[in-house]
């Protein structure tokens, strides 16, 4: 993997070979400024010549791929794992604020329901704005010269095909509600006017598999016909219901809702070209490259270029504590809520370690997700799972057994190694002839193994 270089004036240059970077560090001509990905800064004035960089972005709801290509070679490859907890945290904040109002201001006039901000033109929900903002920050902070061109995959989704892949022709116009008055009637007709549990035909009701309060919808796949007794038994005693396929369109809606905002913001950085997902899939399969977002970004940036064996995995996490209200009151203390410690909470640092620090524990690399007590911490691995001590059932590990590698802000980066084969299908092979399976020796095999940051 190449070493990224910043000039003495603070501008990013083209990456260099690791051997040359070691030579410059040994002679004092450069200093280390970043650990993952490894980057150095020159200590002397140098000419700032660079090649045109083409940036490819594969947008997604949870994982986003970014790749930069220069001179027919991949110089940067990254997968960003976005935050998915924004809505949950906002719901928790709303409940805490309501509880504080009921405790402190029982005689105050209820707040005015002013929702004008929700109807502003171009407004995005906070969850989607957070995801698009993470992509924009990754592009702006990329350790390369400013891209000469940005290629973005324009996401279009066929919602009916997602729910029913075999749909064709007039089936698009003849939906499940064609011969029914409403959704309830269609649900009962689909279930043959019988309870899905006991098959009775009396006192039928329609049940939401995912409640409306939890984000469920009124679509037919989220509804099930139950009798009154089974419905009550499910809500009161937890009666297990039969499984039913329920396809969610949330990911597709999130990507589509924020794509125009993302494209408009990227156009302020460099010219933007759009491509389509079916073209990306065709070229990727034709080259025999396996399906991951970082590899899709390489194909989007330039067709015919093979991905590198090492890519950067970035995990976006929450920053410092900013809540104004919590479930547990401050008990009359005058200290601000953001700094108030409740039973060991809000601990920013402990014995030289900080939250989100990259650490090494028994040969494994992870990051600190939190502290416990005066000498224990929680360590999550690169896959998000807790790293525990061998033979122990609890998750905490002692700080004395950890080796700190470097500090992090709100994003944790790791290096991921993928083993690539160089064989590819012939140039005249069609899409049907391209290798699609992992077991095919002509395919590009990917074995995801974690490696320690350089």
C-alpha positions as a Markdown table, in Angstrom:
| # | Residue | x | y | z |
|---|---|---|---|---|
| 1 | Unk | 0.0 | 0.0 | 0.0 |
| 2 | Unk | 1.3 | 3.5 | -0.9 |
| 3 | Unk | 2.2 | 6.1 | 1.7 |
| 4 | Unk | 0.3 | 9.4 | 1.4 |
| 5 | Unk | 2.3 | 12.6 | 1.4 |
| 6 | Unk | 1.5 | 16.2 | 2.4 |
| 7 | Unk | 3.6 | 19.1 | 1.4 |
| 8 | Unk | 5.3 | 21.5 | 3.8 |
| 9 | Unk | 2.5 | 24.1 | 2.9 |
| 10 | Unk | -0.2 | 21.5 | 3.9 |
| 11 | Unk | -1.4 | 20.4 | 0.4 |
| 12 | Unk | -1.7 | 16.7 | -0.4 |
| 13 | Unk | 0.7 | 15.3 | -3.0 |
| 14 | Unk | 0.6 | 12.0 | -4.9 |
| 15 | Unk | 1.4 | 9.0 | -2.8 |
| 16 | Unk | 4.8 | 7.5 | -2.7 |
| 17 | Unk | 6.4 | 4.0 | -2.2 |
| 18 | Unk | 6.9 | 2.9 | 1.4 |
| 19 | Unk | 10.6 | 2.4 | 0.9 |
| 20 | Unk | 11.0 | 6.0 | -0.1 |
| 21 | Unk | 8.9 | 7.1 | 2.8 |
| 22 | Unk | 11.1 | 5.2 | 5.2 |
| 23 | Unk | 14.2 | 6.8 | 3.7 |
| 24 | Unk | 12.8 | 10.3 | 4.1 |
| 25 | Unk | 11.8 | 9.6 | 7.7 |
| 26 | Unk | 15.3 | 8.3 | 8.5 |
| 27 | Unk | 16.9 | 11.4 | 7.0 |
| 28 | Unk | 14.5 | 13.8 | 8.8 |
| 29 | Unk | 13.0 | 15.0 | 5.6 |
| 30 | Unk | 9.5 | 14.0 | 6.6 |
| 31 | Unk | 7.4 | 13.4 | 9.8 |
| 32 | Unk | 4.5 | 11.1 | 10.5 |
| 33 | Unk | 1.1 | 12.9 | 10.7 |
| 34 | Unk | -1.3 | 10.0 | 10.4 |
| 35 | Unk | -1.3 | 6.3 | 11.3 |
| 36 | Unk | -4.2 | 4.9 | 9.4 |
| 37 | Unk | -3.9 | 5.4 | 6.5 |
| 38 | Unk | -0.2 | 6.0 | 7.0 |
| 39 | Unk | 0.7 | 9.6 | 5.9 |
| 40 | Unk | 3.8 | 11.8 | 6.2 |
| 41 | Unk | 4.4 | 15.5 | 5.8 |
| 42 | Unk | 7.5 | 16.9 | 4.1 |
| 43 | Unk | 9.8 | 19.2 | 6.2 |
| 44 | Unk | 11.3 | 20.9 | 3.1 |
| 45 | Unk | 9.8 | 22.9 | 0.2 |
| 46 | Unk | 9.1 | 20.7 | -2.8 |
| 47 | Unk | 7.5 | 21.0 | -6.2 |
| 48 | Unk | 3.8 | 20.1 | -6.1 |
| 49 | Unk | 3.2 | 18.3 | -9.3 |
| 50 | Unk | 0.3 | 15.8 | -9.5 |
| 51 | Unk | -1.6 | 13.6 | -11.9 |
| 52 | Unk | -5.4 | 14.0 | -12.5 |
| 53 | Unk | -7.3 | 11.9 | -10.0 |
| 54 | Unk | -10.7 | 10.4 | -10.9 |
| 55 | Unk | -12.9 | 9.6 | -7.9 |
| 56 | Unk | -15.6 | 7.0 | -7.9 |
| 57 | Unk | -18.4 | 6.8 | -5.3 |
| 58 | Unk | -20.8 | 3.9 | -4.8 |
| 59 | Unk | -23.5 | 5.4 | -2.6 |
| 60 | Unk | -25.4 | 3.2 | -0.1 |
| 61 | Unk | -27.6 | 3.3 | 3.0 |
| 62 | Unk | -25.2 | 1.5 | 5.4 |
| 63 | Unk | -21.9 | 1.0 | 3.5 |
| 64 | Unk | -20.4 | 3.4 | 0.9 |
| 65 | Unk | -17.5 | 2.7 | -1.4 |
| 66 | Unk | -14.9 | 5.3 | -2.4 |
| 67 | Unk | -12.0 | 4.8 | -4.8 |
| 68 | Unk | -9.6 | 7.1 | -6.5 |
| 69 | Unk | -7.8 | 6.2 | -9.7 |
| 70 | Unk | -4.7 | 7.9 | -11.3 |
| 71 | Unk | -2.6 | 6.8 | -14.2 |
| 72 | Unk | -4.7 | 3.5 | -14.5 |
| 73 | Unk | -3.9 | 2.6 | -10.9 |
| 74 | Unk | -6.0 | 2.6 | -7.8 |
| 75 | Unk | -4.4 | 5.1 | -5.3 |
| 76 | Unk | -7.1 | 5.1 | -2.7 |
| 77 | Unk | -9.8 | 2.6 | -1.7 |
| 78 | Unk | -12.2 | 3.0 | 1.2 |
| 79 | Unk | -15.4 | 1.5 | 2.6 |
| 80 | Unk | -17.4 | 3.8 | 5.0 |
| 81 | Unk | -19.8 | 2.2 | 7.5 |
| 82 | Unk | -22.4 | 4.9 | 8.2 |
| 83 | Unk | -24.2 | 5.6 | 11.4 |
| 84 | Unk | -27.7 | 4.0 | 11.8 |
| 85 | Unk | -28.5 | 5.2 | 15.3 |
| 86 | Unk | -29.5 | 8.8 | 14.6 |
| 87 | Unk | -33.3 | 8.2 | 14.7 |
| 88 | Unk | -33.1 | 6.1 | 17.8 |
| 89 | Unk | -31.1 | 8.8 | 19.6 |
| 90 | Unk | -33.5 | 11.5 | 18.5 |
| 91 | Unk | -36.5 | 9.5 | 19.8 |
| 92 | Unk | -34.7 | 9.0 | 23.1 |
| 93 | Unk | -33.9 | 12.7 | 23.3 |
| 94 | Unk | -37.6 | 13.5 | 22.7 |
| 95 | Unk | -38.8 | 11.2 | 25.5 |
| 96 | Unk | -36.2 | 12.7 | 27.9 |
| 97 | Unk | -37.2 | 16.3 | 27.1 |
| 98 | Unk | -40.9 | 15.5 | 27.5 |
| 99 | Unk | -40.2 | 13.9 | 30.9 |
| 100 | Unk | -38.2 | 17.0 | 32.0 |
| 101 | Unk | -41.1 | 19.3 | 31.0 |
| 102 | Unk | -43.6 | 17.2 | 33.0 |
| 103 | Unk | -41.4 | 17.3 | 36.0 |
| 104 | Unk | -40.4 | 21.0 | 36.0 |
| 105 | Unk | -43.1 | 22.9 | 34.2 |
| 106 | Unk | -46.4 | 21.3 | 35.0 |
| 107 | Unk | -48.3 | 24.6 | 34.8 |
| 108 | Unk | -46.6 | 26.0 | 31.8 |
| 109 | Unk | -48.7 | 26.5 | 28.6 |
| 110 | Unk | -48.0 | 23.6 | 26.2 |
| 111 | Unk | -45.4 | 24.3 | 23.5 |
| 112 | Unk | -46.7 | 25.5 | 20.2 |
| 113 | Unk | -46.5 | 22.8 | 17.5 |
| 114 | Unk | -44.3 | 24.8 | 15.1 |
| 115 | Unk | -43.3 | 22.5 | 12.3 |
| 116 | Unk | -42.5 | 25.0 | 9.6 |
| 117 | Unk | -38.9 | 23.8 | 9.5 |
| 118 | Unk | -40.0 | 20.4 | 8.3 |
| 119 | Unk | -41.6 | 21.8 | 5.2 |
| 120 | Unk | -38.6 | 23.9 | 4.0 |
| 121 | Unk | -37.5 | 23.3 | 0.4 |
| 122 | Unk | -34.5 | 21.1 | 0.2 |
| 123 | Unk | -34.6 | 20.0 | 3.8 |
| 124 | Unk | -33.3 | 16.5 | 4.6 |
| 125 | Unk | -34.1 | 14.4 | 7.7 |
| 126 | Unk | -31.2 | 14.4 | 10.2 |
| 127 | Unk | -30.5 | 10.7 | 9.6 |
| 128 | Unk | -30.0 | 11.1 | 5.9 |
| 129 | Unk | -28.1 | 14.4 | 6.2 |
| 130 | Unk | -25.7 | 12.6 | 8.6 |
| 131 | Unk | -25.0 | 9.9 | 6.1 |
| 132 | Unk | -24.5 | 12.3 | 3.2 |
| 133 | Unk | -22.3 | 14.5 | 5.4 |
| 134 | Unk | -20.1 | 11.5 | 6.2 |
| 135 | Unk | -19.5 | 11.0 | 2.5 |
| 136 | Unk | -18.7 | 14.6 | 1.9 |
| 137 | Unk | -16.2 | 14.7 | 4.8 |
| 138 | Unk | -14.5 | 11.6 | 3.5 |
| 139 | Unk | -14.1 | 13.2 | 0.0 |
| 140 | Unk | -12.9 | 16.5 | 1.4 |
| 141 | Unk | -10.4 | 14.8 | 3.8 |
| 142 | Unk | -9.1 | 12.3 | 1.3 |
| 143 | Unk | -5.2 | 12.3 | 1.4 |
| 144 | Unk | -4.9 | 13.0 | -2.3 |
| 145 | Unk | -4.9 | 16.1 | -4.5 |
| 146 | Unk | -8.3 | 17.5 | -5.3 |
| 147 | Unk | -10.0 | 15.2 | -7.8 |
| 148 | Unk | -10.3 | 16.4 | -11.4 |
| 149 | Unk | -13.5 | 14.4 | -11.9 |
| 150 | Unk | -16.1 | 12.7 | -9.6 |
| 151 | Unk | -18.1 | 9.8 | -10.9 |
| 152 | Unk | -21.2 | 9.0 | -8.8 |
| 153 | Unk | -23.6 | 6.1 | -9.2 |
| 154 | Unk | -27.1 | 7.4 | -9.6 |
| 155 | Unk | -29.4 | 5.1 | -7.6 |
| 156 | Unk | -32.7 | 4.1 | -9.2 |
| 157 | Unk | -34.8 | 1.4 | -7.6 |
| 158 | Unk | -37.8 | -0.5 | -8.8 |
| 159 | Unk | -39.8 | -0.8 | -5.6 |
| 160 | Unk | -42.3 | -3.4 | -7.0 |
| 161 | Unk | -39.4 | -5.5 | -8.3 |
| 162 | Unk | -37.8 | -5.5 | -4.9 |
| 163 | Unk | -40.9 | -7.0 | -3.3 |
| 164 | Unk | -41.6 | -9.3 | -6.2 |
| 165 | Unk | -38.6 | -10.1 | -8.5 |
| 166 | Unk | -40.8 | -12.0 | -11.0 |
| 167 | Unk | -43.1 | -9.1 | -11.8 |
| 168 | Unk | -43.6 | -8.3 | -15.5 |
| 169 | Unk | -45.9 | -6.6 | -17.9 |
| 170 | Unk | -49.4 | -5.7 | -16.7 |
| 171 | Unk | -48.6 | -6.9 | -13.2 |
| 172 | Unk | -47.2 | -3.5 | -12.5 |
| 173 | Unk | -50.7 | -2.0 | -13.0 |
| 174 | Unk | -52.6 | -4.9 | -11.4 |
| 175 | Unk | -51.4 | -4.6 | -7.8 |
| 176 | Unk | -52.6 | -6.6 | -4.8 |
| 177 | Unk | -55.4 | -4.1 | -4.1 |
| 178 | Unk | -56.9 | -4.4 | -7.6 |
| 179 | Unk | -60.1 | -6.2 | -6.5 |
| 180 | Unk | -60.3 | -5.0 | -2.9 |
| 181 | Unk | -61.7 | -1.9 | -1.3 |
| 182 | Unk | -58.8 | -1.3 | 1.1 |
| 183 | Unk | -55.7 | -2.8 | 2.6 |
| 184 | Unk | -57.6 | -4.7 | 5.4 |
| 185 | Unk | -59.8 | -6.3 | 2.9 |
| 186 | Unk | -56.9 | -7.3 | 0.7 |
| 187 | Unk | -55.1 | -8.8 | 3.7 |
| 188 | Unk | -58.1 | -11.0 | 4.6 |
| 189 | Unk | -58.6 | -12.0 | 1.0 |
| 190 | Unk | -54.9 | -13.1 | 0.8 |
| 191 | Unk | -55.2 | -15.1 | 4.0 |
| 192 | Unk | -58.6 | -16.7 | 2.8 |
| 193 | Unk | -60.5 | -15.0 | 5.6 |
| 194 | Unk | -58.9 | -17.3 | 8.2 |
| 195 | Unk | -56.7 | -16.8 | 11.2 |
| 196 | Unk | -53.1 | -17.5 | 10.3 |
| 197 | Unk | -52.6 | -19.3 | 13.7 |
| 198 | Unk | -55.8 | -21.3 | 14.5 |
| 199 | Unk | -57.5 | -21.1 | 11.1 |
| 200 | Unk | -60.8 | -19.9 | 12.6 |
| 201 | Unk | -63.1 | -17.6 | 10.6 |
| 202 | Unk | -64.7 | -15.6 | 13.4 |
| 203 | Unk | -63.8 | -12.2 | 14.8 |
| 204 | Unk | -61.0 | -11.6 | 12.4 |
| 205 | Unk | -58.6 | -8.6 | 12.9 |
| 206 | Unk | -55.6 | -7.3 | 11.0 |
| 207 | Unk | -52.3 | -7.3 | 12.9 |
| 208 | Unk | -49.1 | -5.2 | 12.0 |
| 209 | Unk | -46.0 | -7.4 | 12.2 |
| 210 | Unk | -43.9 | -4.3 | 12.8 |
| 211 | Unk | -45.8 | -1.7 | 14.8 |
| 212 | Unk | -46.4 | 1.7 | 13.3 |
| 213 | Unk | -44.6 | 3.2 | 16.4 |
| 214 | Unk | -41.5 | 1.2 | 15.4 |
| 215 | Unk | -41.5 | 2.3 | 11.8 |
| 216 | Unk | -43.9 | -0.3 | 10.3 |
| 217 | Unk | -46.1 | 0.6 | 7.4 |
| 218 | Unk | -49.5 | -0.4 | 6.1 |
| 219 | Unk | -48.2 | -2.4 | 3.2 |
| 220 | Unk | -49.6 | -5.9 | 2.6 |
| 221 | Unk | -46.5 | -7.7 | 3.5 |
| 222 | Unk | -46.5 | -6.1 | 7.0 |
| 223 | Unk | -50.1 | -7.3 | 7.8 |
| 224 | Unk | -51.4 | -10.6 | 9.0 |
| 225 | Unk | -54.9 | -11.8 | 9.6 |
| 226 | Unk | -55.6 | -13.0 | 13.2 |
| 227 | Unk | -58.6 | -13.8 | 15.2 |
| 228 | Unk | -59.4 | -11.8 | 18.3 |
| 229 | Unk | -58.2 | -14.4 | 20.8 |
| 230 | Unk | -54.9 | -15.0 | 19.0 |
| 231 | Unk | -54.4 | -11.3 | 18.6 |
| 232 | Unk | -54.9 | -10.7 | 22.3 |
| 233 | Unk | -52.7 | -13.7 | 23.2 |
| 234 | Unk | -49.9 | -12.3 | 21.0 |
| 235 | Unk | -49.9 | -8.9 | 22.6 |
| 236 | Unk | -50.3 | -10.1 | 26.2 |
| 237 | Unk | -48.5 | -13.4 | 26.4 |
| 238 | Unk | -46.2 | -13.2 | 23.4 |
| 239 | Unk | -47.8 | -15.8 | 21.1 |
| 240 | Unk | -45.4 | -16.8 | 18.4 |
| 241 | Unk | -46.8 | -15.9 | 14.9 |
| 242 | Unk | -46.0 | -17.8 | 11.7 |
| 243 | Unk | -43.1 | -16.3 | 9.7 |
| 244 | Unk | -44.0 | -14.1 | 6.7 |
| 245 | Unk | -41.8 | -12.4 | 4.2 |
| 246 | Unk | -41.6 | -8.7 | 4.8 |
| 247 | Unk | -39.4 | -6.7 | 2.5 |
| 248 | Unk | -38.3 | -3.2 | 3.7 |
| 249 | Unk | -37.8 | -0.3 | 1.3 |
| 250 | Unk | -36.1 | 1.9 | 3.9 |
| 251 | Unk | -32.6 | 1.5 | 2.5 |
| 252 | Unk | -33.7 | 2.3 | -1.1 |
| 253 | Unk | -35.7 | 5.3 | 0.1 |
| 254 | Unk | -32.8 | 6.7 | 2.1 |
| 255 | Unk | -30.4 | 6.5 | -0.9 |
| 256 | Unk | -32.9 | 8.0 | -3.3 |
| 257 | Unk | -34.0 | 10.8 | -1.0 |
| 258 | Unk | -30.5 | 12.2 | -0.5 |
| 259 | Unk | -28.9 | 11.6 | -3.8 |
| 260 | Unk | -29.6 | 15.1 | -5.3 |
| 261 | Unk | -28.3 | 16.8 | -2.2 |
| 262 | Unk | -25.1 | 14.7 | -2.4 |
| 263 | Unk | -24.7 | 15.4 | -6.1 |
| 264 | Unk | -25.2 | 19.2 | -5.6 |
| 265 | Unk | -22.6 | 19.3 | -2.8 |
| 266 | Unk | -20.1 | 17.3 | -4.8 |
| 267 | Unk | -20.4 | 19.7 | -7.7 |
| 268 | Unk | -18.9 | 22.4 | -5.5 |
| 269 | Unk | -15.7 | 20.3 | -5.3 |
| 270 | Unk | -15.2 | 19.0 | -8.8 |
| 271 | Unk | -17.2 | 18.2 | -12.0 |
| 272 | Unk | -19.6 | 15.3 | -11.4 |
| 273 | Unk | -20.6 | 12.6 | -13.9 |
| 274 | Unk | -23.3 | 10.1 | -13.1 |
| 275 | Unk | -23.5 | 6.4 | -14.0 |
| 276 | Unk | -26.0 | 3.6 | -13.3 |
| 277 | Unk | -26.0 | 0.5 | -11.2 |
| 278 | Unk | -26.6 | -1.9 | -14.0 |
| 279 | Unk | -23.5 | -0.6 | -15.8 |
| 280 | Unk | -21.4 | -1.0 | -12.7 |
| 281 | Unk | -22.7 | -4.6 | -12.2 |
| 282 | Unk | -22.0 | -5.5 | -15.8 |
| 283 | Unk | -18.4 | -4.2 | -15.8 |
| 284 | Unk | -17.7 | -5.7 | -12.4 |
| 285 | Unk | -18.9 | -9.2 | -13.4 |
| 286 | Unk | -17.1 | -8.9 | -16.8 |
| 287 | Unk | -13.8 | -8.3 | -15.0 |
| 288 | Unk | -14.5 | -11.1 | -12.5 |
| 289 | Unk | -14.5 | -8.8 | -9.4 |
| 290 | Unk | -16.4 | -9.8 | -6.4 |
| 291 | Unk | -19.2 | -7.6 | -5.1 |
| 292 | Unk | -18.2 | -5.2 | -2.3 |
| 293 | Unk | -18.8 | -1.5 | -2.3 |
| 294 | Unk | -15.1 | -0.5 | -2.5 |
| 295 | Unk | -14.7 | -2.6 | -5.7 |
| 296 | Unk | -17.8 | -1.1 | -7.2 |
| 297 | Unk | -16.3 | 2.3 | -6.6 |
| 298 | Unk | -13.2 | 1.2 | -8.5 |
| 299 | Unk | -15.3 | 0.1 | -11.5 |
| 300 | Unk | -17.3 | 3.4 | -11.3 |
| 301 | Unk | -14.0 | 5.4 | -11.3 |
| 302 | Unk | -12.5 | 3.6 | -14.3 |
| 303 | Unk | -13.4 | 0.5 | -16.1 |
| 304 | Unk | -10.6 | -2.1 | -16.5 |
| 305 | Unk | -8.7 | -1.2 | -13.4 |
| 306 | Unk | -8.3 | -3.9 | -10.8 |
| 307 | Unk | -8.8 | -3.1 | -7.1 |
| 308 | Unk | -5.9 | -3.1 | -4.6 |
| 309 | Unk | -5.3 | -5.9 | -2.1 |
| 310 | Unk | -5.6 | -3.5 | 0.9 |
| 311 | Unk | -8.5 | -1.1 | 1.5 |
| 312 | Unk | -9.5 | 1.2 | 4.3 |
| 313 | Unk | -12.5 | 0.4 | 6.5 |
| 314 | Unk | -13.9 | 3.5 | 8.2 |
| 315 | Unk | -16.5 | 3.2 | 11.0 |
| 316 | Unk | -18.5 | 6.3 | 11.8 |
| 317 | Unk | -19.4 | 6.7 | 15.5 |
| 318 | Unk | -20.9 | 9.3 | 17.7 |
| 319 | Unk | -18.8 | 12.0 | 19.2 |
| 320 | Unk | -18.7 | 13.4 | 22.7 |
| 321 | Unk | -21.7 | 13.5 | 25.0 |
| 322 | Unk | -24.0 | 16.5 | 24.1 |
| 323 | Unk | -27.4 | 15.6 | 25.7 |
| 324 | Unk | -29.1 | 18.3 | 27.7 |
| 325 | Unk | -31.6 | 16.0 | 29.4 |
| 326 | Unk | -31.4 | 12.4 | 30.6 |
| 327 | Unk | -33.6 | 9.8 | 32.2 |
| 328 | Unk | -31.8 | 10.2 | 35.5 |
| 329 | Unk | -32.0 | 13.8 | 36.8 |
| 330 | Unk | -29.0 | 15.6 | 38.2 |
| 331 | Unk | -30.4 | 15.6 | 41.7 |
| 332 | Unk | -29.9 | 19.3 | 42.2 |
| 333 | Unk | -26.3 | 19.5 | 41.2 |
| 334 | Unk | -25.2 | 22.6 | 39.4 |
| 335 | Unk | -22.8 | 20.9 | 37.0 |
| 336 | Unk | -23.9 | 20.9 | 33.4 |
| 337 | Unk | -25.5 | 17.7 | 32.2 |
| 338 | Unk | -22.9 | 17.1 | 29.5 |
| 339 | Unk | -20.2 | 17.0 | 32.1 |
| 340 | Unk | -22.1 | 15.5 | 35.0 |
| 341 | Unk | -21.0 | 12.0 | 35.9 |
| 342 | Unk | -23.7 | 9.5 | 36.8 |
| 343 | Unk | -22.4 | 6.2 | 38.2 |
| 344 | Unk | -19.2 | 6.4 | 36.2 |
| 345 | Unk | -20.7 | 7.6 | 33.0 |
| 346 | Unk | -19.4 | 10.5 | 30.8 |
| 347 | Unk | -15.8 | 9.3 | 31.4 |
| 348 | Unk | -13.8 | 10.9 | 28.6 |
| 349 | Unk | -10.4 | 9.4 | 29.5 |
| 350 | Unk | -9.0 | 6.9 | 32.0 |
| 351 | Unk | -5.3 | 6.2 | 32.8 |
| 352 | Unk | -4.2 | 7.8 | 29.5 |
| 353 | Unk | -6.7 | 6.0 | 27.3 |
| 354 | Unk | -9.5 | 7.9 | 25.5 |
| 355 | Unk | -12.8 | 6.7 | 24.1 |
| 356 | Unk | -12.5 | 5.4 | 20.5 |
| 357 | Unk | -8.7 | 4.9 | 20.8 |
| 358 | Unk | -7.3 | 2.2 | 18.5 |
| 359 | Unk | -5.7 | -0.4 | 20.8 |
| 360 | Unk | -4.1 | -3.8 | 20.5 |
| 361 | Unk | -5.3 | -6.6 | 22.8 |
| 362 | Unk | -3.7 | -10.1 | 22.6 |
| 363 | Unk | -2.8 | -9.7 | 18.9 |
| 364 | Unk | -6.1 | -8.3 | 17.9 |
| 365 | Unk | -6.7 | -4.6 | 16.9 |
| 366 | Unk | -9.9 | -2.8 | 18.0 |
| 367 | Unk | -11.1 | 0.4 | 19.5 |
| 368 | Unk | -12.3 | 1.4 | 23.0 |
| 369 | Unk | -16.1 | 1.8 | 23.0 |
| 370 | Unk | -16.4 | 2.8 | 26.7 |
| 371 | Unk | -15.0 | 2.5 | 30.2 |
| 372 | Unk | -16.2 | 0.6 | 33.3 |
| 373 | Unk | -15.0 | 1.3 | 36.8 |
| 374 | Unk | -11.5 | 2.6 | 37.4 |
| 375 | Unk | -9.4 | 0.1 | 35.4 |
| 376 | Unk | -11.6 | -1.7 | 32.9 |
| 377 | Unk | -12.8 | -0.9 | 29.4 |
| 378 | Unk | -14.8 | -2.4 | 26.5 |
| 379 | Unk | -13.0 | -3.2 | 23.3 |
| 380 | Unk | -14.8 | -3.8 | 20.0 |
| 381 | Unk | -13.0 | -5.4 | 17.1 |
| 382 | Unk | -13.0 | -4.4 | 13.5 |
| 383 | Unk | -16.2 | -6.3 | 12.8 |
| 384 | Unk | -18.0 | -4.5 | 15.7 |
| 385 | Unk | -18.0 | -7.4 | 18.1 |
| 386 | Unk | -16.6 | -7.3 | 21.6 |
| 387 | Unk | -13.1 | -8.6 | 22.2 |
| 388 | Unk | -13.0 | -10.5 | 25.5 |
| 389 | Unk | -10.3 | -12.2 | 27.5 |
| 390 | Unk | -9.8 | -15.9 | 26.8 |
| 391 | Unk | -11.9 | -18.1 | 29.2 |
| 392 | Unk | -13.9 | -15.1 | 30.5 |
| 393 | Unk | -17.7 | -14.6 | 30.1 |
| 394 | Unk | -17.7 | -10.9 | 30.8 |
| 395 | Unk | -16.9 | -8.2 | 28.1 |
| 396 | Unk | -14.6 | -6.0 | 30.2 |
| 397 | Unk | -10.8 | -6.1 | 29.7 |
| 398 | Unk | -8.1 | -4.5 | 31.9 |
| 399 | Unk | -6.5 | -1.4 | 30.7 |
| 400 | Unk | -3.1 | -2.7 | 31.8 |
| 401 | Unk | -3.3 | -5.4 | 29.1 |
| 402 | Unk | -4.0 | -2.9 | 26.2 |
| 403 | Unk | -1.5 | -1.2 | 23.9 |
| 404 | Unk | -2.6 | 2.1 | 22.6 |
| 405 | Unk | -1.8 | 2.6 | 18.9 |
| 406 | Unk | -3.3 | 6.1 | 18.2 |
| 407 | Unk | -6.2 | 8.4 | 19.1 |
| 408 | Unk | -9.3 | 8.8 | 17.0 |
| 409 | Unk | -12.0 | 11.5 | 16.7 |
| 410 | Unk | -15.4 | 10.3 | 15.6 |
| 411 | Unk | -14.2 | 7.9 | 12.9 |
| 412 | Unk | -12.2 | 4.7 | 13.5 |
| 413 | Unk | -10.2 | 3.4 | 10.6 |
| 414 | Unk | -8.7 | -0.1 | 10.0 |
| 415 | Unk | -6.9 | -1.8 | 7.1 |
| 416 | Unk | -8.6 | -4.7 | 5.5 |
| 417 | Unk | -6.7 | -7.2 | 3.3 |
| 418 | Unk | -8.3 | -8.9 | 0.4 |
| 419 | Unk | -6.5 | -11.6 | -1.6 |
| 420 | Unk | -6.9 | -11.0 | -5.3 |
| 421 | Unk | -6.2 | -13.2 | -8.3 |
| 422 | Unk | -5.0 | -11.7 | -11.6 |
| 423 | Unk | -6.9 | -13.9 | -14.0 |
| 424 | Unk | -9.8 | -12.3 | -15.8 |
| 425 | Unk | -12.3 | -13.3 | -18.5 |
| 426 | Unk | -11.4 | -12.6 | -22.1 |
| 427 | Unk | -12.1 | -9.2 | -23.5 |
| 428 | Unk | -14.8 | -10.6 | -25.9 |
| 429 | Unk | -16.6 | -12.6 | -23.2 |
| 430 | Unk | -20.2 | -11.6 | -22.6 |
| 431 | Unk | -21.9 | -10.9 | -19.4 |
| 432 | Unk | -23.3 | -14.4 | -19.2 |
| 433 | Unk | -19.8 | -15.9 | -19.6 |
| 434 | Unk | -18.2 | -13.7 | -16.9 |
| 435 | Unk | -17.4 | -15.6 | -13.7 |
| 436 | Unk | -20.0 | -15.1 | -11.0 |
| 437 | Unk | -19.2 | -17.6 | -8.3 |
| 438 | Unk | -16.5 | -17.6 | -5.7 |
| 439 | Unk | -15.5 | -21.2 | -6.5 |
| 440 | Unk | -14.7 | -20.4 | -10.1 |
| 441 | Unk | -10.9 | -20.3 | -10.5 |
| 442 | Unk | -11.2 | -17.5 | -13.1 |
| 443 | Unk | -13.1 | -15.3 | -10.7 |
| 444 | Unk | -11.5 | -12.7 | -8.5 |
| 445 | Unk | -11.5 | -14.3 | -5.1 |
| 446 | Unk | -11.8 | -12.2 | -2.0 |
| 447 | Unk | -10.8 | -13.5 | 1.5 |
| 448 | Unk | -11.5 | -10.7 | 4.0 |
| 449 | Unk | -8.9 | -11.0 | 6.7 |
| 450 | Unk | -8.0 | -8.3 | 9.3 |
| 451 | Unk | -4.5 | -7.0 | 9.4 |
| 452 | Unk | -2.7 | -4.7 | 11.8 |
| 453 | Unk | -2.4 | -1.0 | 10.7 |
| 454 | Unk | 1.0 | -0.2 | 9.2 |
